Amino acid sequence: MGPKVVLVTGVSRFLGGHLAARLAANPAVERVLGVDTAQPARDLMRRMGRTEFVRADIRSPLISKVIANAGVDTVVHAAVNSHSGPGGRATMKEMNVIGTMQLLAACQQSPQVRKLVVRSTCAVYGASSRDPAVFTEDMEPKDLPSSGYAKDAVEIEGYVRGFGRRRPDVDITTLRFSNLIGPRIDALLTRYFSLPVVPTVLGFDARLQLLHSEDALAVLERAALTDRPGVYNVAGDGVLMLSQAIRRAGRIAMPMPGMAVLPLTQLFRSARLVDFSPEQLRYLNFGRVLDTRKLREEFGYTPRWTTQQAFDDFVRGRSLRPVVEPEAVMALERRAGKLLAKLR
């Protein structure tokens, strides 16, 4: 039986807001509640249709009243934040970890709740030189994430497992998304590859496996509408090397010694260009690749975009122009060739 009353957290952001819009457009869903501390932008509110926006903070115990009074049977927790906002890292951790604890407590108290969908991240696997070639869902990280969003996600998944033991009657779906990219979403990699000169760590060329934001929405929607309990890696097929991605975006790579990268990333963070954390820097050193067989065979979804197609769609959708035109590079190469021929 499909859900009747769905509550979606984080609706002022891309995934939560557009998921609420999709669910509201489904006539089989009787009611959709969208929860966030800030009201979505006007265009997103319009897209959300009959979604009932509730301005509420999931860190507050009052969220239990919202769930109980509305008779919510399905909760989609899409509010996990991957980059710090105005309140900095402390506020981000509080929203992610304390907010999830309060939301789970509210779900535990409500006998009507029968399904929970949690947006997680493949960052729970960490990133190190000792990583396996491909991560499956049952693998443990070689080095546990020690800071940032990745550490939050590890704690969140721990609380979700505890909730599952206390409420075995609730179907729990945990979705470990790889890094999101696409023309419509604002994320770490979309900002990183939009820089005209892209800093990289000298001697490293990370393997990137990406997920198109539209595939992420489709997976969240399927998880909300059907019973697919379990933990699933979610990523597009194939891999791009970091150097390949930089070239495809028409950017210029700037290899730097590892000790010089951190001060530069702090400068980017203060200028609000890209919000790097130590864990994100480790990812851009080593990369991460996921096994998605379980997603295809048990969850029943095959991403429409491969990693390369998702990246190219981002480049086209953002109209990224090469920093240096290919014609200028070819002309320089021809001049260098002629000069070398004369010297010979």
C-alpha positions as MATLAB code, in Angstrom:
seq = 'MGPKVVLVTGVSRFLGGHLAARLAANPAVERVLGVDTAQPARDLMRRMGRTEFVRADIRSPLISKVIANAGVDTVVHAAVNSHSGPGGRATMKEMNVIGTMQLLAACQQSPQVRKLVVRSTCAVYGASSRDPAVFTEDMEPKDLPSSGYAKDAVEIEGYVRGFGRRRPDVDITTLRFSNLIGPRIDALLTRYFSLPVVPTVLGFDARLQLLHSEDALAVLERAALTDRPGVYNVAGDGVLMLSQAIRRAGRIAMPMPGMAVLPLTQLFRSARLVDFSPEQLRYLNFGRVLDTRKLREEFGYTPRWTTQQAFDDFVRGRSLRPVVEPEAVMALERRAGKLLAKLR';
ca = [
       0.000    0.000    0.000;
       1.374    3.411   -0.976;
       1.773    6.353    1.381;
      -1.170    8.618    2.176;
       0.425   11.438    4.197;
       4.088   12.227    3.499;
       6.325   14.645    5.388;
       9.460   15.899    3.605;
      12.179   17.801    5.474;
      14.470   20.400    3.910;
      11.985   21.697    1.327;
      13.676   25.086    0.939;
      16.542   23.300   -0.841;
      16.669   21.565   -4.206;
      16.123   17.906   -3.315;
      13.490   18.400   -0.623;
      11.509   21.033   -2.542;
      11.457   19.220   -5.870;
      10.673   15.891   -4.206;
       7.682   17.500   -2.474;
       6.599   18.850   -5.883;
       6.725   15.363   -7.408;
       4.784   13.784   -4.551;
       2.173   16.563   -4.613;
       1.621   15.883   -8.322;
       0.812   12.239   -7.531;
      -2.961   11.820   -7.004;
      -2.403    8.636   -4.964;
      -0.765   10.711   -2.206;
      -3.494   12.414   -0.192;
      -1.357   15.009    1.587;
       2.218   16.325    1.430;
       3.787   18.385    4.212;
       7.018   20.263    3.543;
       9.052   21.251    6.604;
      11.931   23.722    6.850;
      13.128   26.657    8.925;
      13.047   28.981    5.895;
      10.329   29.389    3.291;
      11.265   28.087   -0.174;
      11.898   30.583   -2.952;
       8.801   31.792   -4.798;
       9.439   29.683   -7.903;
       9.979   26.549   -5.814;
       6.819   27.241   -3.794;
       4.882   27.471   -7.043;
       6.325   24.163   -8.238;
       5.392   22.484   -4.940;
       1.704   22.872   -5.797;
      -0.596   21.550   -3.078;
       2.285   20.850   -0.682;
       1.506   22.340    2.738;
       4.547   24.274    3.890;
       5.187   24.125    7.644;
       7.805   26.497    9.026;
       9.329   24.326   11.736;
      12.748   23.440   13.124;
      13.315   19.692   13.308;
      15.683   20.335   16.240;
      12.618   21.258   18.295;
      10.418   18.626   19.984;
       7.470   20.430   18.363;
       8.120   18.405   15.205;
       6.436   15.478   17.010;
       3.182   17.463   17.133;
       3.365   18.142   13.397;
       3.791   14.414   12.662;
       1.105   13.285   15.119;
      -1.528   15.907   14.255;
      -1.230   15.338   10.498;
      -1.272   11.536   10.787;
       1.972   11.224    8.823;
       2.713    7.659    7.681;
       5.867    8.332    5.601;
       8.795   10.591    6.483;
      11.483   11.550    3.962;
      14.464   13.127    5.697;
      16.135   15.157    2.942;
      17.351   18.003    5.165;
      20.849   16.628    5.828;
      23.124   19.526    4.879;
      26.481   18.981    3.161;
      27.906   22.487    3.539;
      27.854   25.017    6.339;
      25.626   28.050    6.105;
      25.680   31.396    7.891;
      25.923   29.739   11.310;
      29.116   27.885   10.416;
      30.090   24.323   11.182;
      28.520   24.276   14.675;
      25.064   25.133   13.320;
      25.462   22.654   10.476;
      26.279   19.819   12.895;
      23.396   20.780   15.148;
      20.940   20.775   12.245;
      22.233   17.467   10.889;
      22.737   15.437   14.062;
      20.437   16.996   16.689;
      17.767   17.601   14.046;
      17.851   13.952   12.995;
      17.692   12.766   16.626;
      14.584   14.879   17.280;
      12.963   13.745   14.036;
      13.576   10.076   14.886;
      12.197   10.615   18.387;
       9.052   12.102   16.852;
       8.718    9.142   14.466;
       9.206    6.695   17.337;
       6.373    8.291   19.307;
       3.929    8.174   16.372;
       2.275    4.788   15.759;
       1.070    5.992   12.319;
       4.603    6.249   10.904;
       5.391    3.102    8.928;
       8.114    4.255    6.539;
      11.285    6.350    6.861;
      13.527    7.399    3.968;
      16.887    8.957    4.840;
      19.114   10.816    2.418;
      22.659    9.833    3.380;
      25.974   10.022    1.544;
      28.771    7.778    0.330;
      31.083   10.027    2.379;
      30.434    7.560    5.237;
      33.013    5.310    3.538;
      35.698    7.948    4.001;
      38.493    8.504    1.500;
      42.033    7.213    1.832;
      44.873    5.586   -0.073;
      43.874    2.221    1.469;
      40.338    2.198    0.074;
      39.101   -0.753   -1.999;
      38.586   -0.234   -5.731;
      34.791   -0.340   -5.237;
      32.681    0.059   -2.081;
      29.688   -2.216   -1.453;
      27.027   -1.406    1.125;
      28.370   -3.864    3.702;
      31.944   -2.513    3.697;
      33.405   -0.490    6.544;
      35.669    2.533    5.895;
      39.417    2.049    6.234;
      39.601    5.404    8.023;
      36.462    6.658    9.759;
      35.569   10.242    8.792;
      36.735   12.508   11.592;
      35.115   15.834   10.710;
      32.519   17.696    8.689;
      29.517   16.396    6.813;
      30.971   12.884    6.537;
      31.235   12.536   10.331;
      27.666   13.846   10.684;
      26.443   11.236    8.196;
      28.139    8.409   10.127;
      26.417    9.548   13.342;
      23.071    9.966   11.565;
      23.191    6.428   10.164;
      24.008    5.130   13.645;
      20.913    6.832   15.085;
      18.793    5.506   12.199;
      19.931    1.939   12.920;
      19.049    2.447   16.592;
      15.611    3.694   15.592;
      15.162    0.596   13.436;
      15.847   -1.652   16.433;
      13.299    0.235   18.536;
      10.656    0.329   15.780;
      11.074   -2.872   13.724;
       7.617   -2.266   12.253;
       8.913    0.768   10.290;
      10.445    0.213    6.845;
      13.713    2.187    6.677;
      15.450    3.061    3.415;
      18.912    4.655    3.639;
      20.217    6.122    0.389;
      23.969    6.725    0.169;
      24.212    9.250   -2.651;
      27.464    9.843   -4.453;
      28.388   13.482   -5.158;
      25.531   15.278   -6.895;
      25.929   17.270  -10.066;
      23.607   18.816  -12.633;
      22.604   22.112  -14.195;
      19.931   22.906  -11.590;
      21.634   22.065   -8.299;
      24.088   24.072   -6.213;
      26.616   21.632   -4.729;
      30.306   21.354   -3.866;
      31.357   20.021   -7.269;
      29.202   22.415   -9.302;
      30.968   25.322   -7.576;
      34.375   23.656   -7.787;
      34.210   23.022  -11.541;
      32.810   26.509  -12.170;
      36.051   28.081  -10.935;
      38.114   29.352  -13.894;
      41.272   27.880  -12.357;
      40.699   24.629  -10.447;
      43.167   23.831   -7.629;
      44.274   20.208   -7.395;
      46.791   18.404   -5.200;
      50.075   17.710   -6.944;
      50.544   13.988   -7.608;
      46.862   12.993   -7.173;
      44.147   12.328   -9.752;
      40.960   11.245   -7.999;
      38.379    8.831   -9.446;
      35.001   10.575   -9.457;
      31.657    8.782   -9.635;
      28.791   11.240   -9.895;
      24.990   11.236   -9.612;
      22.755   13.481  -11.657;
      20.408   15.510   -9.454;
      17.380   14.289  -11.465;
      18.349   10.667  -10.775;
      18.653   11.544   -7.077;
      15.090   12.915   -7.142;
      13.778    9.828   -8.950;
      15.373    7.505   -6.367;
      13.942    9.508   -3.452;
      10.492    9.459   -5.060;
      10.592    5.691   -5.638;
      11.754    5.115   -2.054;
       8.856    7.202   -0.730;
       6.187    5.523   -2.874;
       7.305    1.876   -2.670;
       8.562   -0.430    0.050;
      12.309   -0.833   -0.499;
      13.864   -1.183    2.977;
      17.641   -1.419    3.211;
      20.829    0.527    2.544;
      21.623    1.404   -1.069;
      24.557    2.992   -2.859;
      23.227    5.460   -5.432;
      25.520    6.611   -8.263;
      25.739    6.816  -12.027;
      27.664    4.185  -13.965;
      31.277    4.792  -14.890;
      34.092    6.938  -13.561;
      35.763   10.215  -14.531;
      39.270   11.077  -13.449;
      39.521   14.532  -11.886;
      41.878   15.676  -14.648;
      39.405   14.496  -17.306;
      36.527   16.358  -15.638;
      38.543   19.593  -15.491;
      39.320   19.337  -19.217;
      35.690   18.532  -20.112;
      34.578   21.647  -18.215;
      37.115   23.767  -20.084;
      38.819   24.771  -16.850;
      42.521   25.126  -16.099;
      44.005   22.763  -13.506;
      46.362   24.308  -10.966;
      48.355   21.482   -9.297;
      49.660   22.579   -5.898;
      51.654   20.927   -3.086;
      49.347   19.524   -0.419;
      50.484   22.024    2.225;
      49.564   24.939   -0.060;
      46.026   23.740   -0.818;
      44.554   24.274    2.676;
      45.291   28.043    2.859;
      43.818   28.439   -0.629;
      40.640   26.567    0.297;
      40.275   28.767    3.402;
      40.424   31.771    1.076;
      37.714   30.229   -1.122;
      35.576   29.563    1.952;
      35.896   33.122    3.254;
      34.946   34.429   -0.204;
      31.979   31.969   -0.240;
      33.118   30.508   -3.556;
      33.547   26.857   -2.509;
      33.060   25.457    0.997;
      35.888   22.918    1.314;
      36.278   20.762    4.407;
      39.219   18.445    5.195;
      37.047   15.438    4.298;
      36.105   16.973    0.949;
      39.772   17.640    0.239;
      40.551   13.969    0.945;
      37.829   13.027   -1.526;
      39.419   15.245   -4.190;
      42.734   13.490   -3.475;
      41.590    9.867   -3.597;
      38.052    9.835   -4.985;
      35.527    7.073   -4.311;
      33.698    4.468   -6.428;
      30.521    2.599   -5.442;
      29.043   -0.760   -6.357;
      25.429   -0.073   -7.447;
      24.300   -3.632   -8.187;
      21.950   -3.611   -5.198;
      20.338   -0.383   -6.447;
      19.583   -1.976   -9.824;
      18.663   -5.508   -8.747;
      16.867   -5.006   -5.395;
      15.748   -1.386   -5.415;
      14.798   -1.628   -9.082;
      16.322    1.582  -10.424;
      19.021    2.172  -13.031;
      20.233    5.792  -13.234;
      19.407    7.483  -16.555;
      22.695    9.394  -16.639;
      26.142    7.840  -16.444;
      28.841    9.764  -14.573;
      30.155   11.222  -17.842;
      26.680   12.116  -19.138;
      25.761   13.784  -15.832;
      28.933   15.856  -15.900;
      28.459   16.869  -19.534;
      24.847   17.860  -18.822;
      26.110   20.093  -16.005;
      28.644   21.733  -18.338;
      26.008   22.314  -21.048;
      23.318   23.463  -18.630;
      25.607   25.992  -16.943;
      26.937   27.146  -20.357;
      30.525   26.814  -19.147;
      32.869   28.252  -21.743;
      36.510   27.155  -21.958;
      38.796   29.512  -20.061;
      41.255   29.194  -22.930;
      39.668   28.680  -26.361;
      40.793   25.467  -28.115;
      41.633   27.472  -31.256;
      44.128   29.546  -29.262;
      45.772   26.406  -27.888;
      46.009   24.882  -31.376;
      47.489   28.114  -32.774;
      50.088   28.161  -30.005;
      50.977   24.532  -30.701;
      51.399   25.282  -34.420;
      53.671   28.234  -33.682;
      55.734   26.117  -31.278;
      55.998   23.379  -33.923;
      57.221   25.818  -36.545;
      59.755   27.277  -34.122;
      61.106   23.830  -33.272;
      61.341   22.976  -36.974;
      63.424   26.107  -37.612;
      65.724   25.322  -34.673;
      66.353   21.858  -36.079;
];
